[in-house]
Amino acid sequence: MALTCTTFFCRRCRKETKFLPIHFAVAATGVSRASFYRWMERRFIHYRELPTGHRMLCLDSIRKVAAIDLRLLATLVKNSQPGGSTKRIKPSV
C-alpha cells in the first residue's frame, strides 16, 4: 500500500496541515532523503511517525526550510565571489 498526502494536526505548527511521505517530498523538492532525515533530527521540519514506522512530513515546515535553504544557497554563491566572505547560517524553524 502506497502512502499518500493526508491531513493531520501538527503540534509544532499548532494547526491542521498536509503531511506527505518522504518520497513525495524528495520528488517535489529535489532535496536528498538524507537531508530530510538530517532536518528531522535537528527539528528543522516537523513529522509524525505512523504506527507502521513510516514518517509523514509537515508540508508547511518543508516550505519554510526549503525557502531558507534557497536563500542560504544564494548567499553562499554571492559570498563565494572574489571579495566575499563565507558565513555559516543555520535555519531557524
Number of C-alpha atoms within 10 A of each C-alpha: 3 4 12 11 14 12 12 14 14 19 11 12 12 8 10 12 17 16 26 20 20 20 13 16 20 15 11 9 11 9 12 14 14 10 11 18 15 13 16 15 11 11 13 19 23 23 23 18 10 9 7 6 8 13 18 24 25 28 19 16 21 21 13 15 17 16 13 17 15 11 14 17 12 12 17 17 12 14 14 13 10 7 7 12 12 12 11 8 12 10 15 9 13
